[in-house]
């Protein structure tokens, strides 16, 4: 671990950013260029003291997870992310970790969406980052690990995962889930994480196994849908998707026409925030449904 180079790299990348680059307001007059240390720490979900010690060459060796959070917070490119790992004494990110590094272009757009639900998903429907409106709608998705990070897996293994949609729409969404997973499975192949998901789901879900045999392939089925919020009820939304060039990540934005009931409900999400939904409801408002809503 090259403490001096790590500290210098973090400091320069922080100083090169402006508040508007990461969706923050300029606020009070700043005495130094770039973001403040506490702002980077908040974006990376770490303590200000921990981040400060890294810049002062006093911190411990960051874990791979911590470095991934820093790379996202500092809006690093793929090359910059790999460099960060190496000077921190870690190997370049594994393919699995690389797949979860948010594309800077999508992150920049997300930073500017502050009044409607928006989130970035991997090709397997794993929520990589979401704004506060999306968190209020879908719940905190960061707690899921392993196969459960994928909306497809939870959709077919956890009944509560379907609560985000009205019962009348769930059969259609099941088809969409499978068709979207097959679209990811094609280019990634059977030895990929997509292949692992398919093998697990064919064993655990008869419904999935039957739908898989239909060989339907699609990344998006529906651009207009109904979501169910535990406090606000049904919300009709339009879904707009922006993909990276390699189709590995997608920015999903949910909107409703101004002056409609759905529009007012989306605005209320900013007021409700992530207030307690109850265990079952919280389970239903998960990354799984977020991913499904985006790809259809």
C-alpha positions as CSV (number, residue, x, y, z in Angstrom):
1,X,0.0,0.0,0.0
2,X,1.4,3.3,-1.1
3,X,0.0,5.6,1.6
4,X,1.5,8.8,0.1
5,X,0.2,8.1,-3.4
6,X,-3.2,7.1,-2.1
7,X,-3.5,10.2,-0.1
8,X,-2.4,12.5,-3.0
9,X,-4.7,10.7,-5.5
10,X,-7.8,11.0,-3.2
11,X,-7.1,14.7,-2.5
12,X,-6.6,15.6,-6.1
13,X,-9.8,13.8,-7.2
14,X,-11.7,15.4,-4.4
15,X,-10.4,18.9,-5.3
16,X,-11.3,18.4,-9.0
17,X,-15.0,17.8,-8.2
18,X,-17.6,20.5,-7.7
19,X,-20.7,20.2,-5.6
20,X,-22.9,20.3,-8.7
21,X,-20.9,17.4,-10.1
22,X,-22.3,15.1,-7.4
23,X,-25.8,16.6,-7.0
24,X,-25.0,18.9,-4.1
25,X,-25.7,22.6,-3.8
26,X,-22.9,25.1,-3.6
27,X,-23.9,26.2,-0.2
28,X,-21.8,28.7,1.8
29,X,-18.7,30.2,0.4
30,X,-15.9,27.7,0.1
31,X,-12.3,28.5,1.1
32,X,-10.8,25.7,-0.9
33,X,-11.6,24.1,-4.3
34,X,-13.5,21.0,-4.7
35,X,-15.6,19.0,-2.3
36,X,-15.1,19.0,1.4
37,X,-13.9,15.8,3.1
38,X,-17.1,15.3,5.0
39,X,-19.0,15.5,1.7
40,X,-16.9,12.7,0.1
41,X,-17.2,10.7,3.3
42,X,-21.0,11.0,3.2
43,X,-21.2,10.0,-0.5
44,X,-19.0,7.0,0.2
45,X,-21.0,6.1,3.3
46,X,-18.0,6.2,5.7
47,X,-17.1,8.4,8.6
48,X,-15.4,11.7,8.0
49,X,-12.6,10.7,10.4
50,X,-11.9,7.5,8.4
51,X,-11.7,9.4,5.1
52,X,-9.6,12.2,6.7
53,X,-7.0,9.7,8.0
54,X,-6.7,8.2,4.5
55,X,-5.8,11.7,3.1
56,X,-3.4,12.2,5.9
57,X,-1.6,8.9,5.3
58,X,-2.7,7.6,8.7
59,X,-5.6,5.3,7.8
60,X,-5.7,1.5,7.6
61,X,-5.6,-0.3,4.3
62,X,-9.1,0.1,2.9
63,X,-11.1,-3.0,2.0
64,X,-12.2,-3.7,-1.6
65,X,-15.8,-2.7,-0.6
66,X,-14.5,0.6,0.9
67,X,-12.5,1.3,-2.3
68,X,-15.5,0.6,-4.5
69,X,-17.5,3.1,-2.4
70,X,-14.7,5.7,-2.8
71,X,-14.6,5.2,-6.5
72,X,-18.3,5.8,-6.8
73,X,-18.2,8.8,-4.5
74,X,-15.4,10.4,-6.5
75,X,-17.0,9.6,-9.8
76,X,-13.9,7.7,-11.0
77,X,-13.5,6.3,-14.5
78,X,-12.7,2.6,-14.9
79,X,-9.0,3.3,-15.3
80,X,-9.0,5.7,-12.2
81,X,-10.8,3.0,-10.2
82,X,-8.3,0.4,-11.0
83,X,-5.5,2.8,-10.1
84,X,-7.1,3.5,-6.8
85,X,-7.2,-0.2,-6.0
86,X,-3.6,-0.7,-6.9
87,X,-2.1,2.2,-4.9
88,X,-4.2,0.9,-2.0
89,X,-2.4,-2.4,-2.2
90,X,-5.3,-4.3,-3.7
91,X,-5.7,-6.2,-6.9
92,X,-7.6,-4.6,-9.7
93,X,-11.4,-5.2,-9.2
94,X,-12.7,-8.7,-10.0
95,X,-15.1,-9.0,-12.9
96,X,-18.0,-9.2,-10.4
97,X,-16.9,-6.0,-8.6
98,X,-16.3,-4.3,-11.9
99,X,-19.8,-5.1,-13.0
100,X,-21.1,-3.2,-10.0
101,X,-19.0,0.0,-10.5
102,X,-21.5,2.7,-11.5
103,X,-20.8,4.1,-15.0
104,X,-19.7,7.7,-14.4
105,X,-22.0,9.0,-17.2
106,X,-25.1,7.4,-15.6
107,X,-24.0,8.6,-12.1
108,X,-23.8,12.2,-13.4
109,X,-27.3,12.1,-14.8
110,X,-28.6,10.5,-11.6
111,X,-27.0,13.3,-9.5
112,X,-29.2,15.8,-11.2
113,X,-32.5,13.9,-10.7
114,X,-33.6,15.2,-7.3
115,X,-37.4,15.3,-7.6
116,X,-38.4,11.9,-8.9
117,X,-37.4,8.2,-8.3
118,X,-34.2,7.2,-10.2
119,X,-31.7,4.4,-9.8
120,X,-28.9,2.6,-11.6
121,X,-29.1,-1.2,-12.2
122,X,-26.8,-3.8,-13.5
123,X,-27.9,-6.1,-16.3
124,X,-29.0,-8.6,-13.7
125,X,-31.2,-6.1,-12.0
126,X,-28.9,-5.4,-9.0
127,X,-29.5,-1.9,-7.7
128,X,-26.1,-0.2,-7.8
129,X,-27.2,3.3,-6.5
130,X,-30.5,5.0,-6.0
131,X,-31.7,8.5,-5.0
132,X,-33.8,9.2,-2.0
133,X,-37.1,9.1,-3.9
134,X,-36.3,5.6,-5.2
135,X,-35.3,4.5,-1.7
136,X,-38.6,5.8,-0.3
137,X,-40.4,3.8,-3.0
138,X,-38.4,0.6,-3.1
139,X,-36.7,0.5,0.3
140,X,-33.0,0.2,1.2
141,X,-31.5,-2.3,-1.3
142,X,-28.0,-2.3,0.1
143,X,-28.7,-5.1,2.6
144,X,-28.9,-7.8,0.1
145,X,-26.0,-10.1,-0.7
146,X,-25.2,-13.0,-3.0
147,X,-27.9,-14.2,-5.3
148,X,-30.5,-12.2,-3.4
149,X,-29.0,-9.0,-4.8
150,X,-30.8,-9.9,-8.1
151,X,-34.4,-9.0,-8.4
152,X,-35.0,-12.1,-10.5
153,X,-33.9,-14.4,-7.7
154,X,-36.1,-12.7,-5.1
155,X,-39.0,-12.5,-7.4
156,X,-39.2,-16.3,-7.7
157,X,-38.1,-17.3,-4.2
158,X,-39.7,-14.7,-1.9
159,X,-43.5,-14.2,-2.2
160,X,-43.2,-10.8,-0.4
161,X,-41.1,-9.6,-3.3
162,X,-44.2,-9.3,-5.5
163,X,-46.0,-6.8,-3.3
164,X,-44.7,-3.9,-5.3
165,X,-47.1,-4.8,-8.1
166,X,-50.9,-5.3,-8.1
167,X,-51.8,-9.0,-8.2
168,X,-53.4,-8.5,-11.6
169,X,-50.0,-7.6,-13.2
170,X,-47.8,-10.2,-11.5
171,X,-48.0,-13.0,-14.2
172,X,-46.9,-10.5,-16.8
173,X,-44.0,-9.3,-14.7
174,X,-42.9,-12.9,-14.1
175,X,-42.6,-13.4,-17.9
176,X,-40.7,-10.1,-18.1
177,X,-38.3,-11.1,-15.3
178,X,-37.4,-14.3,-17.2
179,X,-37.2,-12.7,-20.6
180,X,-34.8,-10.1,-19.2
181,X,-32.6,-12.6,-17.5
182,X,-32.3,-14.5,-20.8
183,X,-31.3,-11.3,-22.5
184,X,-28.4,-11.0,-20.0
185,X,-27.6,-14.7,-20.1
186,X,-27.1,-14.7,-23.9
187,X,-23.9,-12.6,-24.1
188,X,-22.6,-13.5,-20.6
189,X,-22.9,-17.3,-21.0
190,X,-23.5,-20.2,-18.6
191,X,-20.4,-19.8,-16.6
192,X,-21.3,-16.2,-15.7
193,X,-23.3,-14.9,-12.7
194,X,-26.3,-14.9,-15.0
195,X,-25.7,-18.6,-15.5
196,X,-25.4,-19.2,-11.8
197,X,-28.8,-17.4,-11.3
198,X,-30.5,-19.5,-14.0
199,X,-29.2,-22.8,-12.5
200,X,-30.3,-21.8,-9.0
201,X,-33.8,-20.7,-10.1
202,X,-34.5,-23.7,-12.2
203,X,-33.9,-25.8,-9.1
204,X,-35.9,-23.6,-6.7
205,X,-38.8,-22.4,-8.8
206,X,-41.2,-24.5,-11.0
207,X,-42.7,-21.3,-12.3
208,X,-39.3,-20.0,-13.4
209,X,-38.3,-23.3,-15.0
210,X,-41.5,-23.4,-17.1
211,X,-41.1,-19.8,-18.2
212,X,-37.4,-20.3,-19.0
213,X,-38.4,-23.0,-21.6
214,X,-40.4,-20.4,-23.5
215,X,-37.2,-18.8,-24.7
216,X,-38.6,-15.3,-24.6
217,X,-35.9,-12.6,-24.8
218,X,-36.5,-8.9,-24.0
219,X,-34.9,-6.1,-22.0
220,X,-38.0,-4.0,-21.7
221,X,-41.7,-5.0,-22.0
222,X,-43.6,-2.1,-20.7
223,X,-42.9,1.6,-20.4
224,X,-46.0,2.3,-18.3
225,X,-46.9,0.4,-15.2
226,X,-48.6,0.5,-11.8
227,X,-46.5,0.3,-8.6
228,X,-48.0,-0.3,-5.1
229,X,-46.7,1.8,-2.1
230,X,-47.7,0.7,1.4
231,X,-48.9,4.2,2.4
232,X,-49.7,5.9,-0.9
233,X,-51.4,2.9,-2.7
234,X,-51.2,2.4,-6.4
235,X,-49.0,4.8,-8.4
236,X,-49.1,4.9,-12.2
237,X,-45.7,5.7,-13.6
238,X,-43.8,6.0,-16.9
239,X,-40.4,4.3,-17.0
240,X,-37.6,5.8,-19.0
241,X,-34.3,3.9,-19.4
242,X,-30.9,5.0,-20.4
243,X,-28.3,2.2,-21.1
244,X,-24.6,2.3,-21.2
245,X,-23.1,1.5,-24.6
246,X,-22.3,-2.1,-23.6
247,X,-25.8,-2.5,-22.2
248,X,-24.3,-3.6,-18.8
249,X,-26.0,-0.9,-16.8
250,X,-29.2,1.1,-17.0
251,X,-30.4,4.3,-15.4
252,X,-34.2,4.0,-14.7
253,X,-36.3,7.1,-14.1
254,X,-39.9,7.0,-13.0
255,X,-42.1,9.9,-13.8
256,X,-45.8,10.9,-14.0
257,X,-47.5,13.7,-15.9
258,X,-47.7,17.0,-13.9
259,X,-50.8,17.8,-12.0
260,X,-52.0,14.2,-11.9
261,X,-52.6,12.1,-8.8
262,X,-49.6,10.0,-9.6
263,X,-47.4,13.0,-9.8
264,X,-48.5,14.2,-6.4
265,X,-47.8,10.8,-4.9
266,X,-44.3,10.8,-6.3
267,X,-43.7,14.1,-4.7
268,X,-45.0,12.8,-1.4
269,X,-42.2,10.2,-1.5
270,X,-39.8,13.0,-0.7
271,X,-41.8,13.8,2.4
272,X,-42.4,10.2,3.6
273,X,-38.7,9.3,3.0
274,X,-37.9,5.8,4.3
275,X,-40.3,5.8,7.2
276,X,-41.1,2.4,8.7
277,X,-43.1,0.3,6.2
278,X,-43.3,-2.9,8.2
279,X,-41.2,-6.0,7.6
280,X,-43.4,-7.6,5.0
281,X,-43.9,-4.4,3.1
282,X,-40.2,-3.5,3.3
283,X,-39.4,-7.0,1.8
284,X,-41.6,-6.3,-1.1
285,X,-40.1,-2.9,-1.8
286,X,-36.8,-4.4,-2.8
287,X,-34.1,-4.2,-5.5
288,X,-35.8,-7.0,-7.2
289,X,-38.8,-5.0,-8.1
290,X,-36.7,-2.0,-8.9
291,X,-34.9,-4.0,-11.5
292,X,-38.0,-5.5,-12.9
293,X,-39.7,-2.2,-13.3
294,X,-36.8,-0.8,-15.2
295,X,-36.3,-3.5,-17.8
296,X,-39.9,-3.9,-18.9
